[in-house]
Amino acid sequence: ALNAPVTDERPGLARADAPDTSRKAAASVAVRSGTQRGRTLVSLYLGGAATDYEIQQRLDIAPNSQRPRRIELVNDGYVEPATFTREHDGQQWTVWALTRAGAYLAQRLARVSGF
């Protein structure tokens, strides 16, 4: 149903030396509408490919919160590096784009979120 929350059952990340409670918490995390991972996917879907800096600006997310979410999305196969870079403050930055699976999930998340 369209009103049902859209999720993906891939777990979050935990350090190799993380305690059991952290591992259990990471295992319970899924990509959902309204979460930082979900918002990142929808941002890339609606706004197009972007650097980490651009994603942070779009979503008003701190770098130390946004980068780990993007890394999780890359590891899950939803986001990949684009074939080009962009310059910010004199440095070249990787541009991140949705994979086919990422675009599919982002489209579902955007629909549920009312975009």
Helices and strands as residue ranges (DSSP letters): E 7-8, H 20-27, E 31-32, H 36-47, E 50-51, H 52-59, H 63-75, E 79-88, E 91-98, H 100-113
